Structure formats: C-alpha cells, structure tokens
C-alpha cells in the first residue's frame, strides 16, 4: 500500500481532552501537571508541520507467525571498560552480562546492545581516553558462541553531546559506523553486529539515514507525534537542546511531544526519521513497516507502549508489560548506565527489572527475535 503526504489527519487529543498527551504516568522522572500543561500549550502554539516521510509504502513481514518480542540496551560502553580493566576469565562473569545470559536461558531473551565508540569526559578526562580499541579480544569465542541470541549495534560516537545525529552529515554517520563495526568485529568476530538502528537520542538527519542504508542497515527507529516548527525559543527545551537544533540545522529538524521518555524531556527535537500520528498507527506493535522511496530506508516505531525499564519502578513493570501483551510484535528496552554503581542515577534493581519484564513477555506467549528479522524482504 502506498502512502502519500495527503490523507486524513487523525488529530491527537489536546491537553484538556486527553491526559495521554501529558507525560507517561508512572515514570520515575516526572514534572507537575501544571508544568507539563504549560509546555504542551507552548508547543501547540507553534506552527504545525507536515510529514518528513511523504513517499512511503507499507510492507509487512511475510515469514513470521505468532507473537514475537525484541529487546535492546542503549548507551553501552561501561561493560567494555570493566572487561578491559578486570579481565575476568569469562565475559559472563560480569554482573550485567550474567543477568542477560540468565534471562536468555530462562525466558529465551535475544538482546541487542547498542554501543558507543568511546567513553565520555562527563565521567572525567581520563574516562574519555577509553575507546573500543582498548577492548581486548579475550572473549572472542564466547561472543561467537552467543551470536544466535546476543549482538552489538550502532548508537553514537559517545554519550555527549545529546542529539548527535540530529543534523549529522553523511560522513559523520559513515565514519562512526566504520569505527564501531571495525572494533566489534575485531573483538567479537563476524556476524555479531545488528542491522537495526536506534540512534542515540533518536533523531537522525536525512543524510544520516542514507548513510545507514549504505552501511547495510535494515531498519531505522522513528520518533512519533505531531511536528512543530522550532522558532528559536530555547526555553521550551531542556538543558541546551535548543543549541543542538540550531547547530548545522537541517531543513527537516523540528520539535515534537515526547511523553514516553520522561516528563522532563517531553518537548524534544526530531529529525527525518519521524512519523506523524496517523502514520504510526499503521506500524505500531505490528509486523508492518514503512519503506521510504525517497531514501530506500525502512522505518518503523520500535516502541509499542512497553516500558523503558529504567523509567519505571520495579513493581510497576509486570502490569505495564501485560498492557501491551495484545501486540503481535513487542519491543522493550533499557539503558546500560543505570546498572553501574558509579553512575549518579544508579538503580540497584536493574537486574530484577530485566527479569520481571522478560518473564512477563515469556508468560504472555511471546518468543524473542532480533528487530532486524522483522524486515524479511527488500
């Protein structure tokens, strides 16, 4: 089915008519309803923009039946730092990796770890010296033995700045892809790198999407919601994000309401990889995806309403997972840094959150696969 720029727009409920637009109830990071309503009203006072993706074909997975789930872990670099420092006999002795292997053995988890090329100066000047080049190949055979359920994926060069790909050039993305994949293949061997991409912070420029396509990427994450023009008011956005929009700004760069990522960043930047609400409904939680004829890329929302684990309390996760157990394709995720005691927002129950989510997925009758396996025809 072909989808153009026209078609009937399906308006989302406004602030007064629907609480669903005001943040994601139950998240750990929250703002007052008054603050959220004020931000939403300011956003909706701006010029509403049309879609970035205007020449789309709906495609559907041909060779998969039954309910499937996928999982990814973002912001991965501390694991490599620890392995390089500690040199355990087995990589599975690391507490985080041990938890993921246990979830695989108990619940059939397949996991994609989206990695940074280097650590960041945010954690100290010497921390920034650590790159994937410093990761030894000691556990090459162990990684190879696990590649049917465990892979690494592309995320960003480093954690900061935020929105690294918002206005990226083709070369920005290609250079970083080559740097990361070269090192992963060295220390983990062939067949260990995923072809589905969640860009760090989400937004990717049109040039960057084309670069990912040329690197062999099969599926690119999309943000979703109404698009609004950025008119230069930085106060709508948190901690310097306005300057990220302005730096080398691309014509597709805009703003949207990102309630699912924590109320404190609900007004957010978006790039080319963005779907309007009426487009999202055609792919969310299903085996459908969009093929973009303008770039040759495949786009879809990776979210289906499942919780990002680090944003939710442990006791809320099983119920949240059951709320999306009617989807034919379910994706859930979390972030690496919350597992580590030296991170300022350390969550000591990260392992328990992972197990609770995977158990809920398993008990609901899902089997795990990698995200890229949804794209089963060209």
C-alpha positions in Angstrom: 0.0 0.0 0.0 1.3 3.4 -0.9 1.0 6.4 1.5 1.5 10.0 0.3 1.7 13.3 2.1 -2.1 13.7 2.0 -4.8 11.7 3.6 -7.0 12.5 6.5 -5.0 13.6 9.6 -6.1 12.0 12.8 -5.7 14.6 15.5 -4.4 13.6 18.9 -6.4 14.7 21.9 -5.3 18.1 23.3 -4.2 18.9 26.8 -7.7 19.4 28.2 -9.2 16.5 26.3 -6.7 13.7 27.0 -4.2 13.0 29.7 -2.3 10.6 27.4 -0.5 13.6 25.9 0.7 14.8 29.3 3.7 12.5 30.0 3.8 8.8 30.7 2.1 8.1 34.0 4.2 6.1 36.4 7.6 7.1 35.1 10.3 7.9 37.7 11.2 11.3 36.1 8.1 13.5 36.5 7.1 17.1 36.4 3.9 18.7 37.8 0.8 18.6 35.7 0.8 22.3 35.6 4.4 22.4 34.2 3.5 19.8 31.6 0.3 21.6 30.5 2.3 24.8 30.1 4.9 23.1 28.0 2.4 21.4 25.8 0.4 24.6 25.3 3.5 26.5 24.3 4.4 23.7 21.8 1.0 23.7 20.3 1.0 27.4 19.8 3.8 27.0 17.2 3.3 26.3 13.5 2.4 22.6 12.9 4.4 21.0 10.2 3.7 18.2 7.7 5.5 14.9 7.5 9.1 14.3 6.6 8.3 10.9 5.1 6.0 11.5 2.2 6.5 8.7 -0.3 6.0 5.6 1.7 5.0 2.0 1.0 3.6 -0.2 3.8 5.3 -3.5 3.9 4.6 -6.5 6.1 6.7 -9.3 7.3 6.0 -12.4 5.3 7.6 -15.3 7.1 6.9 -14.8 10.8 3.8 -16.1 12.6 2.7 -15.8 16.2 3.7 -13.2 18.8 7.3 -12.1 18.8 9.3 -9.7 21.0 12.6 -7.9 20.8 14.9 -6.2 23.3 17.7 -3.6 23.1 20.0 -2.0 25.6 21.2 1.5 24.8 24.3 3.6 25.7 26.7 0.6 26.1 30.3 1.4 26.9 30.8 0.7 30.7 30.7 -3.0 30.1 33.7 -2.8 27.8 35.5 -0.5 30.3 35.0 -3.1 33.1 36.0 -6.1 31.0 39.2 -4.3 29.8 40.1 -3.4 33.4 39.1 -6.5 35.2 40.0 -9.2 32.6 37.6 -11.9 34.0 38.2 -15.4 32.8 34.7 -15.4 31.2 32.8 -12.3 30.0 29.7 -13.8 31.5 31.2 -13.3 35.0 30.4 -9.6 34.6 27.1 -9.0 36.6 25.3 -7.3 33.7 26.2 -9.9 31.1 25.5 -12.7 33.6 22.0 -11.3 34.0 21.3 -11.1 30.3 22.5 -14.7 29.8 20.3 -15.8 32.7 17.3 -14.0 31.0 18.1 -15.8 27.8 18.3 -19.2 29.5 15.1 -18.7 31.5 13.0 -16.7 29.1 14.6 -17.0 25.6 15.8 -13.4 25.6 17.6 -12.2 22.5 19.3 -8.9 23.1 20.9 -6.1 21.0 23.5 -3.9 22.8 23.8 -0.5 21.1 27.3 0.8 21.7 29.3 4.0 21.9 32.7 4.1 20.3 34.3 5.8 23.4 33.5 6.7 27.0 32.9 10.4 27.8 34.7 13.3 29.5 31.5 13.7 31.5 32.9 10.9 33.7 36.4 12.5 33.9 39.1 13.4 31.5 40.8 10.0 31.7 37.5 8.2 31.2 37.3 9.8 27.7 40.5 8.1 26.8 38.8 4.7 26.7 37.6 3.6 23.3 36.6 0.3 21.8 40.2 0.0 20.6 41.0 -0.8 24.2 38.6 -3.7 24.4 40.6 -6.9 24.3 39.6 -9.9 22.1 39.9 -12.3 25.0 36.3 -13.3 24.9 36.0 -13.5 21.1 35.0 -17.2 21.2 32.4 -16.6 23.9 30.7 -13.9 21.9 30.7 -16.0 18.8 29.1 -18.9 20.7 26.3 -16.5 21.8 25.6 -14.7 18.5 22.3 -16.6 18.0 20.9 -14.5 20.9 23.3 -11.7 21.5 24.5 -8.9 19.2 26.1 -5.4 19.3 24.6 -2.5 17.5 25.2 1.1 16.4 24.4 4.0 18.7 26.8 7.0 18.7 30.5 8.0 18.9 30.0 8.9 22.6 27.3 9.7 25.1 27.6 13.5 24.7 26.5 15.8 23.1 22.8 15.0 23.2 21.2 14.5 19.8 24.5 13.7 18.0 22.7 12.7 14.7 20.1 15.5 14.5 21.9 17.5 11.9 24.6 14.9 11.0 26.3 14.8 7.7 26.6 11.6 5.7 30.3 11.4 6.7 29.5 11.8 10.4 27.5 8.6 10.4 29.6 6.6 8.0 32.8 7.4 9.9 31.3 6.4 13.2 29.7 3.2 11.8 33.0 2.1 10.3 34.9 2.9 13.6 32.4 0.9 15.8 32.0 -2.1 13.4 35.7 -2.4 12.8 36.4 -2.8 16.5 33.4 -5.0 17.3 34.4 -7.4 14.5 37.9 -7.5 15.9 37.0 -8.4 19.5 33.7 -10.3 18.9 34.1 -11.7 15.4 31.8 -11.7 12.3 28.0 -11.9 12.5 27.9 -10.0 15.8 26.7 -6.6 14.5 23.0 -5.8 14.3 21.3 -4.2 11.3 18.6 -2.4 13.2 19.5 1.1 14.5 18.2 3.2 17.4 20.2 6.4 17.0 21.4 8.0 20.3 18.5 10.2 21.5 16.6 9.1 18.4 16.6 11.8 15.7 18.7 11.2 12.5 19.2 13.6 9.6 18.1 12.6 6.1 21.8 12.4 5.1 22.4 10.2 8.1 19.6 7.8 7.2 21.0 7.4 3.7 24.4 6.7 5.2 22.9 4.0 7.4 21.2 2.4 4.4 24.6 2.4 2.6 26.1 0.6 5.6 23.6 -2.2 5.2 21.1 -1.2 7.9 17.7 -2.9 7.5 15.5 -0.9 10.0 15.7 2.6 11.5 13.9 3.7 14.7 11.4 6.5 14.3 10.1 9.1 16.8 6.4 9.9 16.5 3.9 12.6 17.1 2.8 15.9 15.6 5.8 18.0 14.3 6.1 21.7 15.2 8.4 24.4 13.9 11.4 25.4 16.1 11.3 29.2 16.1 14.3 29.8 18.3 12.7 29.7 21.8 15.2 27.6 23.7 13.2 27.8 27.0 10.8 25.1 25.7 13.6 22.5 25.6 15.8 21.1 28.4 19.5 21.7 29.1 20.9 23.0 25.9 18.8 21.1 23.4 17.9 24.3 21.5 21.5 24.8 20.6 21.7 21.3 19.3 18.8 22.1 17.0 20.5 25.2 15.8 23.9 23.8 15.1 24.3 22.9 11.4 20.5 22.8 11.3 18.9 20.7 8.6 15.6 21.6 6.9 13.8 18.5 8.4 14.7 19.4 12.0 11.7 20.2 14.2 10.1 19.5 17.6 7.5 17.1 18.9 5.9 16.0 22.2 7.9 13.0 23.5 5.9 12.0 26.5 7.1 8.4 26.7 10.7 9.3 27.6 10.1 11.0 30.9 8.3 14.2 31.5 11.4 16.3 31.9 12.3 15.9 28.2 8.7 15.8 26.8 9.4 18.6 24.4 12.0 17.2 22.1 13.8 17.5 18.8 13.0 15.3 15.8 14.8 14.7 12.5 14.0 12.9 9.3 13.1 9.6 10.9 9.8 10.8 12.3 6.3 9.5 11.9 3.1 11.5 12.3 0.3 10.0 14.5 -1.7 8.7 11.5 1.4 7.0 10.1 2.4 5.5 13.5 -1.0 3.7 13.8 -0.1 1.7 10.6 3.0 0.1 12.1 2.9 0.3 15.9 3.0 -3.1 17.6 2.6 -5.0 14.3 4.7 -6.7 11.6 4.2 -3.7 9.3 6.9 -1.2 8.5 7.4 1.7 6.1 9.7 1.6 3.1 10.7 5.2 2.2 11.1 5.5 -1.6 13.0 8.8 -1.2 15.9 7.3 0.7 15.5 3.5 0.3 15.3 3.1 4.1 12.9 1.1 6.2 11.3 2.9 9.1 9.2 2.0 12.0 8.5 2.8 15.6 10.4 0.4 17.8 8.1 1.3 20.7 4.7 -0.4 21.2 3.8 1.1 24.6 6.1 -1.3 26.6 8.1 0.5 29.3 11.7 1.7 29.1 12.7 -0.2 32.2 14.9 2.5 33.8 12.0 4.9 33.7 9.7 2.7 35.8 9.5 1.3 39.3 10.1 -2.4 39.5 6.7 -3.1 41.0 5.0 -1.4 38.0 6.8 -3.3 35.2 4.8 -6.6 35.2 1.5 -4.7 34.9 2.9 -2.3 32.2 4.1 -5.3 30.2 0.7 -7.0 30.4 -0.9 -3.9 29.0 0.9 -4.4 25.7 0.5 -8.2 25.5 -2.1 -7.9 22.8 0.5 -6.7 20.2 1.8 -9.1 17.6 5.3 -7.5 17.8 6.5 -6.1 21.0 9.8 -4.3 21.6 11.1 -3.2 25.1 14.4 -1.6 26.1 16.5 0.0 28.9 19.9 1.8 29.3 23.2 0.4 30.4 24.3 3.2 32.8 21.6 2.5 35.4 23.3 -0.8 36.2 26.5 0.7 37.4 27.2 1.9 41.0 29.5 4.7 39.8 26.7 6.3 37.7 24.9 9.1 39.5 21.4 7.6 38.8 22.3 4.0 39.6 19.3 1.7 40.0 20.3 -1.3 42.2 17.2 -3.2 41.0 18.1 -3.1 37.3 18.6 -6.9 37.2 15.2 -7.5 38.8 13.6 -5.1 36.3 15.1 -7.0 33.4 13.9 -10.4 34.8 10.4 -9.1 35.6 10.0 -7.7 32.0 11.3 -10.8 30.3 9.2 -13.1 32.5 6.1 -11.1 31.6 6.9 -11.3 27.9 7.5 -15.1 28.1 4.4 -15.8 30.2 2.3 -13.8 27.6 3.3 -16.3 24.9 5.9 -14.3 23.1 9.2 -15.6 21.7 12.2 -13.3 21.2 13.8 -12.4 17.9 16.1 -9.6 16.7 14.5 -6.4 15.4 16.1 -6.7 12.0 14.5 -10.1 11.4 11.1 -8.3 11.0 12.4 -6.9 7.7 12.3 -10.1 5.7 12.0 -8.8 2.1 13.6 -6.0 0.1 
